[in-house]
C-alpha cells in the first residue's frame, strides 16, 4: 500500500541514515529546500546530531541564520538527536586505538574510558544549554534520544498538524524531552528532580529561562530549591537574555573590557 502522507526533505539529507526511520510517511527529496525537512509550508525542521555538532559546532548557527533570513516558515523547529550510544561506541573505538587495547575489561581502558565519558557528558550539558539559548527567540527546540525517536516526532507532527498537533507534540515532549533538559540544567547546580519540577511548573524550558527572580522565588519551596541555587540560576539566564549570543554582543563585551 502506497503511503500518501508525505514529508519533503532536502536533497542533502539523501545519505542521512535518519531518513530510513521515517516509515509512516513517504519522503520526497527536493532541491533548494530551506530546511532539512518540511512538514508543510508553515513547518520547517533542521536536523542536528550531537555527534556531528561536537565535530563542527559552528555549522548549526549558520544554518539557523540561513533559514531565519529566508523567512519561509512560521514555525521553525530544531530537532536535536542525542545518540548517546553512538557517542559511547565511537569513544570506545578511539580509546582502544590510542591505547592499542582490545579488551573492554582492561582496567586501564576502563579508567580512561570513564574519564573521557565524564568530559563528554559535561560538554553535552553545556552544548545543549547553548543550543537552547541560541533557539530561544525564533525556534522551538526538541530533543530525541536517537534517530528512531526523532523520526517518531516528525511523523507525529506531520500526521497531527491540525487541531490535535499541539497536544501530540506536547505528549512527545513531556515523555522524551524533559529528562534530557533536566540533565542539561545541572550546569546551574540544580539536581535532576529539581530541574524537572521547574520545567513542569513553567510549562517549558523557554518560559523557565524567561522567568523573573520573583517567579522563581515563588516556586522554590515547592521545588525544594535553596535561595543560593535560585539566585545562581536567575543570574545565569538573566545575563543571557540581556546579552543574546551574536556579533553585536561580542563587540559590546569587547568594549566593556577595554
C-alpha positions in Angstrom: 0.0 0.0 0.0 1.4 3.4 -1.1 1.8 5.9 1.8 0.0 9.1 0.8 1.3 11.2 3.8 4.4 13.0 2.5 7.3 14.8 4.1 9.7 16.9 2.0 13.4 16.5 2.6 16.4 18.5 1.4 18.4 16.6 -1.2 21.4 16.9 1.2 19.6 14.5 3.6 19.6 11.7 1.0 22.5 10.0 2.7 21.3 10.6 6.2 20.6 7.3 8.0 17.9 9.2 9.9 15.6 9.1 6.9 15.2 5.3 6.9 13.5 5.6 10.3 10.7 7.6 8.7 8.4 4.7 7.8 4.9 6.0 8.3 5.2 8.8 5.8 6.8 8.9 2.3 9.8 11.1 1.9 10.4 13.2 -1.2 13.8 14.7 -1.8 13.6 18.3 -3.0 16.2 20.7 -4.4 16.7 24.1 -2.7 14.6 23.3 0.3 15.0 25.9 3.0 15.1 23.4 6.0 16.3 19.9 6.2 12.7 18.6 6.5 9.4 20.3 5.6 6.1 19.2 7.1 4.2 21.8 5.1 4.7 25.4 4.0 4.4 26.6 7.6 6.6 24.0 9.4 10.4 23.7 8.8 12.7 21.4 10.7 16.5 21.5 11.0 18.1 18.2 12.0 21.2 18.1 14.2 23.1 15.1 15.5 25.1 15.9 18.7 27.8 13.6 17.4 28.2 16.0 14.4 27.8 19.1 16.5 30.8 18.1 18.6 32.9 17.9 15.3 31.6 21.2 13.9 29.8 23.4 16.5 29.7 26.4 14.0 27.5 24.6 11.5 24.1 24.8 13.2 24.4 28.6 13.9 25.0 29.2 10.2 22.0 27.0 9.2 19.7 28.7 11.7 20.6 32.1 10.3 20.1 30.9 6.7 16.6 29.7 7.5 15.7 32.8 9.5 16.9 35.2 6.7 14.7 33.4 4.1 11.7 33.7 6.4 9.9 30.7 4.7 8.3 29.1 7.8 6.0 30.4 10.6 7.1 27.6 12.9 10.8 26.6 12.9 12.0 23.6 14.8 15.4 22.4 15.7 15.4 18.6 16.2 18.4 17.5 18.2 19.4 13.9 18.3 21.4 13.0 21.4 22.5 9.5 20.3 24.5 8.7 23.5 25.0 5.1 22.3 26.8 6.1 19.1 29.0 8.5 21.1 30.0 5.8 23.5 30.8 3.4 20.7 32.9 6.0 19.0 34.7 6.8 22.2 35.5 3.2 22.9 36.9 2.7 19.5 39.0 5.9 19.7 40.5 4.9 23.1 41.2 1.3 22.1 43.1 2.6 19.0 45.1 5.1 21.1 46.0 2.6 23.8 46.2 -0.3 21.4 43.9 -2.3 23.7 41.1 -4.6 22.5 39.7 -5.7 25.9 36.7 -3.8 27.4 37.6 -5.3 30.8 41.1 -3.9 30.8 41.4 -1.7 33.9 43.5 0.9 32.2 41.0 1.1 29.4 38.0 1.4 31.8 39.7 4.2 33.7 40.5 6.2 30.6 37.0 5.5 29.1 35.2 6.6 32.2 37.3 9.8 32.5 36.7 10.7 28.8 33.0 9.9 29.1 32.6 12.2 32.0 34.2 15.0 30.0 31.9 14.3 27.1 28.8 14.3 29.3 29.7 17.7 30.8 30.4 19.0 27.3 27.0 17.7 26.2 25.2 19.5 29.0 26.8 22.8 28.1 26.3 22.4 24.4 22.6 21.7 24.9 22.2 24.7 27.1 23.9 26.9 24.4 21.6 25.5 21.7 18.6 26.2 23.8 19.7 29.8 24.3 20.5 30.1 20.5 17.0 29.0 19.7 15.0 30.9 22.3 13.7 33.7 20.1 12.6 32.1 16.8 13.0 28.4 17.1 11.4 25.6 19.1 14.0 23.1 20.3 13.1 19.4 20.7 15.4 16.6 21.8 15.2 12.9 20.9 17.4 10.2 22.4 18.1 8.6 19.0 17.1 8.7 15.3 14.1 6.4 15.8 12.6 8.7 18.4 13.3 11.7 16.2 11.5 10.1 13.3 8.5 9.4 15.6 8.4 13.1 16.4 8.4 14.2 12.7 5.8 11.7 11.8 3.5 12.8 14.7 3.9 16.4 13.7 3.1 15.6 10.1 0.1 13.4 11.0 -1.4 15.7 13.6 -0.7 19.1 12.1 -4.3 20.1 12.5 -6.2 20.7 15.8 -4.5 17.8 17.6 -1.0 18.8 16.7 -0.2 20.8 19.9 -1.3 18.0 22.2 0.5 15.3 20.3 3.7 17.3 20.3 3.3 18.2 24.0 2.9 14.5 24.8 6.1 13.7 22.8 8.0 16.5 24.6 6.8 15.5 28.0 7.8 11.9 27.6 11.1 12.2 25.9 12.5 15.7 26.3 12.2 16.9 29.9 14.5 14.2 31.3 17.3 15.4 28.9 16.6 19.1 29.6 16.7 18.4 33.3 20.2 16.9 33.0 21.2 19.9 30.9 20.3 22.3 33.7 22.8 20.7 36.1 25.2 23.4 35.0 23.3 25.7 37.3 23.7 23.4 40.3 20.2 22.0 40.1 19.5 18.3 40.7 17.7 16.4 38.1 14.4 16.2 40.2 14.6 20.0 40.9 15.1 20.8 37.2 12.3 18.6 36.2 10.0 20.2 38.7 10.9 23.7 37.5 10.2 22.8 33.8 6.8 21.4 34.8 6.0 24.5 36.9 6.7 26.9 34.0 5.5 24.6 31.1 8.6 24.7 29.0 12.3 25.5 29.3 11.9 28.6 27.2 9.4 30.0 29.8 11.6 28.9 32.6 14.6 30.8 31.2 12.5 34.0 30.9 11.1 33.8 34.4 11.7 36.7 36.7 13.5 36.5 40.0 10.2 36.8 41.9 8.6 34.0 39.8 11.5 31.7 40.7 11.3 32.7 44.4 7.6 31.8 44.4 8.2 28.2 43.3 11.5 27.5 45.1 9.7 26.0 48.2 7.6 23.6 46.1 10.6 22.5 44.1 12.8 22.2 47.2 15.5 24.6 45.9 17.6 26.8 48.1 17.9 30.5 47.7 21.6 30.5 46.6 20.8 28.0 43.8 17.8 30.0 42.6 19.9 33.2 42.6 22.7 31.4 40.5 20.1 30.1 38.1 18.4 33.5 37.6 21.7 35.4 37.1 22.9 32.9 34.5 19.8 33.1 32.4 19.1 36.8 33.1 22.6 37.6 31.7 22.0 35.6 28.6 18.6 37.3 28.0 20.1 40.7 28.3 23.1 39.9 26.2 22.0 37.4 23.5 24.6 35.4 21.5 25.6 37.3 18.4 28.2 39.6 16.7 26.8 42.7 18.4 27.2 41.2 21.8 30.8 40.2 21.2 31.5 43.9 20.2 29.7 45.1 23.3 31.7 42.8 25.6 35.0 43.8 24.0 34.2 47.5 24.6 33.2 46.8 28.2 36.5 45.0 28.9 38.7 47.7 27.2 
